[in-house]
Amino acid sequence: MSLSFRPENLPEAIVYKTLVFTWLFYAFGALYVVGPVLGWLLFALAVIALYFGPALRPSLRPAGPVPFIVWLWIAGMLVMLIALWGGHLQWGLGLKQTIKSSIGWAKGWALLALFPLAGAVLQVRREVLVRGQCVIGLWTLILLPVMFAAPYIGLPERIFVSPLKAVGGPGPEYFSVYFYTLDPSTWTPRWQFYAPWSPFAGLLGIVMVAFALEEKQPFWKTCGIVAGLAMIVLTKSRMSLVGVVVCTVGPRMLPLVAKVYAWRMAAAFATLMAIFGGAVFTMIQGGIYAFKNARADSTRVREALQRIAYERWSEAYWFGHGTVQPGPHLVEYMPIGSHHTWYGLLFVKGLTGFLAMLIPLLVQTFIVLVDCVRHPRGRLPLSIVLVMIVLSFGENIEIEAYLMWPALMMLGIHAREMQSQARA
């Protein structure tokens, strides 16, 4: 069994080392800086590869032309920037705020196009990302005993806030280093690992499990799966507990739809539901009620934020309000336009921004669904897209792209693999 892993070229070395040093970057509160810098660095390498092509040594040449789905993500994120400028112009937010928001776009929305482009153009194997995620899992397991014991032996929640917060960002939590946090509704500890808050860490745990399932070495596969499940459980995120089943089991069950016996099973299931459907529906309703009331305050705030964002969308139909705005006491002063990608887009960037995200995501979902049915290589990309969809209904996906970059890059690698097979 080989525990070591050797990158084969410069792009692979950059990607693998960045993954391996994830916890080290977190220890300095630097992850929010590393993600965008990596995205634009890989973008520069991809542009150089596409421009110079055969003039470069073989390992730096483009792996192929830019796939259609990657062009669609690029177009969508450029439209997102146009929507941002339109909103700022409409509301007279001024040049200073426009520049600041444009920099925010470069650190957030732009990454949804840059990393798929890098994955599609640069010669980076999917095995590099898979092993890198499992190495993060190993470090997570090594640090887990200390983090788990911290609240019970009197260690502080937050260790420090990095001076890197001077570069600017959504908030100090993106530059903070934590042992744990306390849930304000129950005052019990929750762990957020290397994410800015616990629910997002739980979704990163799902991504880690999905990557680890692709690993061929038993040791690394075990590290990735166990660490990912630990992240899901210890973050106490309801969304992640549901998502880990949907996003990992679902892609492996989907190919069954192409099998004849699966349709026979579906017919038998439909017959049973006709008999027992009423009782099952009642049980599901009870489960949903218990799920929402597990953290009732959080559910109430989220629903109120979504309702306010939707109601105020009509004030700026096409380009939105330009930025999030402070919420009232009803939502505990949470910003309007936060905690939900779709309502946030309608409020901040209007219908233009909403469609700029929706269209690429729908096409991406269709592509990975079809390929997952046809080929095992589609399982991991489908898991990633499902995580993105789940994430979009509970978080603002753009401000978390800096940690989702391995998943975004995998979408580009998958598009390249499909394109290569089509050409062959």
N, C-alpha and C positions, 0 to 999 in steps of 0.2 A: 504493500500500500504506500503510495507516494503522498506525503503530506505537503510537500513543497509545490510551488507553482511558479512558472517562469513566463513572464510576458514576452512576446515575440517581436515587438516593435515599440516605437516611441509612444504612439497613442495608447497602446495597451498598458505600457508601464505607467503613464500618467493616470489612467483610469483605475488601475489596480492599486497603486500606492495611495491614491485618494481614498478609496474604499477601506483599505487596511488601516489607515490612520484616522478613521472616523472618530473614534473615541478620544484620540489625542487632540484632534481639532476641537472637539467638544470641551475638553478640559481647559482649553484657552478661550472658550466662548467664540470660536471662529467659524463655526459651520455656516452661519448665514453669509459670511464673506466668501468662504471657499466655494460654495455652490455656484453662485453667479460668475465668479472668476473662472472656474472650471468650464462652465458653459460657453463663455465667450472665447476662452483659449481653444477649446475643441472646435468652435465655429471657425476661428482663424485657421486652424490646421486643415479643416475641411475645405475652406475657400482656397487655400494654397494648393491643396491636392487637386481640386477641380480645375484650377487655373493652369498649373504647370504640368499636371498629368504625367506623361512619359518622361519628362525631364527629371523627375525625382527618382530616388532609388525605389526599387519595387515595393518595399514595406510601407512606404509613405504615399504611394499612388492611390487614387480613389478606388474603392472596392466595386464601384459601378455608378451609373447615373443616379440622380436624385429621384426616388420613387414618387408617384403621383400623390400618395397620402401625405408624404412629407411636404411636398409643395402646398398641399391644402392646409396643413398646420401653419406653414410660413405665411400664407395668405391670410389665414384667420387671425393670427397674432398681429400682423400689420394693420388689418382692419381694426383690431382692438386698440392700437395706438391712435388711429384716426378718430375712433370714437372718443378716446380720452381727450384729444385736442378739441374735438367738437364740443364736448361737455364743458371744458374749461373756458372755451370761447363764449359759449352760450351764457354761462353764469358769471362771466367777467372775473375769473379767479386770478388773473394777472400772470405775467411772465414768470415770476419766481416760483409760484405754485405749479405752473405748467412744467417747468424744467424739473422740479422736484418729483412730480408725478411721472414724468417721462423716464427719469432714472429708476423710479419704482417699477415701471413697466419693464425696463431692461433687466431688473433683478427678479422679476416674477413672471408675467405673461410671456415674455420673450423666450424663457427657458423651455416652455412647452413646444417650441419650434426648434430651438438650437440643439437640444439633446437628441431628438429624433433625427435631425440632419446629420449630426456627428455619428450616430449609430449606423446610418445608412451609407455614409461616404467613407468613413475611416475604417481601416482593417482591424476592427476589434471583434474578437470572437465572443459569442454569448457565454462561453465557459469562463471568461475573465470576470464578468459580472456575477455569475453564479458563485464562483469560488470566493470572490471578494465579499459577497453578502454572508457567506458561511464563516469567513474570518471575523467579520463584525459579530456574528453570533457567538463565536468562541470567546471573544473579549467580553461580550455581554455576560456570558455565564461565569467568567472569572470575576467580574466586578459585582455580580448579582448578590453574593452573600453580604458584602459591605453595605450595598444600597438597601437591602432588605432589613438588615439589622439597625440601620441608622435611626429610624424613628423610635426604636425601643431602647436604645442606649443613650439617647439624649443628644444626638448630633443635630445640627441645624438643618432646616429645609434647604435653604439656598446657601451655597458655598461662597459665591461672589458673582458680581456683574463685570464682564470683560470691558476694558477701556475701548475695545473695538466698536462699542455702541456709538462712538463718535462718527462713524461712517454713515449713520442713519439707518433706520429700519422701522418696521411696524410697531415695535415696542421693546422694552428692556428684556422681556422674557426670551427674546431671540438671541440674546448675548449672555444669558444667565446660565450658571452651572448649578444643578440641583442634586441633592441626594434623593429627595422625595418632595411631595406637596401634601397638604391636608385638604380633603374635600370639605368645602365650607358648609355643606348641608348635613354631613354626618361627623365631621372632624376625625375621620379615619384616614390613614395614609394612602396615597396613590403614588405610583411611580411613573415617571415620564421619560426615563432613560435619556436618550440624546435629542429628544424632540422638545419643542417649546411648551407643550402641554400634553396631558395624558391621552385624550382620545386620538390625537394624531399619532402618538407613539404606538397605540394599539393597531392602527392601520399600517404603520411601518412594520409591525410584527407580522401582519398578514402577508405583506410583500416579501418579508424574509422567508416565511414558510414556503411561499410559492416558488421563490428562487431555489431554496434548498431541495425541494422535491425534484429539481432538475440535476442535482449534484450526483455524480457517479461514485464518489468515494464514500463508504459508509460513515467514516469518522466525521467528515465535514458535513455530510447530510444530517447526521444526528445533531451536531452542534447548531446548525441553522434552524432545524425544526424545533428543537427544545427551546432554544433562545427565543424564537419567534412566538411560540406558545406562551412562554413566560411573560413576554411583553404584552401579549393580548390579555392574559389573566390579571396581571398586576396593575395594569392601567385602569382596570374596572370600567372599561368602555363598553356600553351596551352595543353600540354600532359595530365594534370589532368582534364581539362574541358572535353576532349574527354573520358578519362579513367573512369570518374565517371559514365557515362552512360553505357559504355561497361562492366565494372567490377561489377556493381551492378544490372542493369536491365537484362543484358545478362544471368546470371545464373538462374534468375527467369523465363525467357522466354524459356530457353532450354528444360524443360520437355514437352513443347508443341510439340516438334518434334515427340514425341511418340503418339500423338493424331491424329486421322484420319482427324478431321476438319482442323488441321494445314496444312496438305498436300493440302487440297482443297484451303485454303487461299493462299498457295504458288503457286498453279497452276493459280489462278486468278491474283496474283501479276506478275507472269511470262508473262501472256497475256498482262497486262497493260504495262509492260516494253518493250514488243515487239513493242507496238504502240508509247510510249512516251520515250523510252530508250535514244534516241539521245539527247533530250533536258535535261533529267536528268543527263546524262553523262557530258554535257557541264556545268551544274550547279555545279556538284561535282568538276570538274576541276577548276572552278572559286573559289570554297570554299577552295580547297587545296592551290591554289595560294595565296589567302588572308591569310590563316592560316600561311603559311611559311613567308609571308612578314609582319606579325604582329610584329615579332622581327627578321628582316632580317639578322642583324649582327650575332645573335646567330645561326641561321640556317646555315649561310655561314661558320662559324668557325667549327661547328659540322661536316658538310659535308666534309670540308677540312681535319679535323682530321681523319675521317673514311677513306678517300681516301689514305692518307699518310700511315696509319696503314696497310691497305690492301696491298698497293704496296710494303711496306718493309717487309711484312710477309715472302716473299720468301727468305729473308736473313737468316732466322732461322725457317725452315719449321716445325720441330717436337716439339721443346721445346721453341721457341720464344727467345726474347731478355733478358729475366730474370726480367727486370724492365721497367717501363715507362721511356721515354727519353724526354728532353726538345724539344719543338716544335719551328719552325721558326716564324718569324714575321707574316707570312701569317695567322697563327692560334693564333696570339696574345700571343705567347710563352706558350700556353697551352701544357701540357705533351702529347706526342704521346702515345696512348693506353688508354686515358681517355675519358669520356663522351659517352662510348658505351661498354657494356659488351662483345659483341661478337667480334667486331673488336679489342677491348682491349685484349681479350684472345688470338686471333690469333697473335697479335704483341708481347705480353708479355710472353705467355706460349705456343704458337704454336698450332698445330692441336691436340696435346695430351690434353692440358688444355681445348681447345674448346669442344672436345668430352666428357671430364670429367664433364662438366657442361650441355651439350646438352642432353646426354642420360638420366640422372636422371630427368631433367626437362620435357622431352618428355613423359617418363613413368608416372611421377606424373600428368601431364596434362591429359593423357589418363584415369588414374584412377579416377580423380575427375570429368572428363566429364561424364564418364559412371555412376558414383554414383549419380551425380546431376540429371541425367535423371530418375534414379530409386528411389531416396530418397531425401527428403528435407535437410538432414544433409550435402549433398554435395554442397549446395549453397555457404556457406561461404568459404570452401576450394577452390572452383572454382574461386570465387572472388579474393582470395589471389593469386592463380596461375596466373590469368590474370593480376593482378597488378605487379607481378614479371616479367611477359613477357613484359609488357609496360615499366617497369622500366629498363629492360635490354637493351632496344633500345634507351635509352636516358641518362643512368647513368651507373656507375660501381657498380653492385649490391653488390659486396663483401665488399666494404668500407661503405656500408649503412646497412649491416646486423645487426649491433648493435642496430638499432632502429626498424628493421623489425622483431625482435625476437618474439613478440607475434604471428605474422602471421606464422612464421616458426614453432613455437610450436604447433599452431593449426593444421598444416599439420600432425604432429605426432599424435595428439589426434584423428584426423579423421582416420588415418591409424589403430589406436588401436580400434576405434569403429567398423570399417569394419571387422577387424580380429575377434573381439569378437562375432559379429553377425554370421560370417562364422562358428566359432567353435560351437555356439549354435545351 
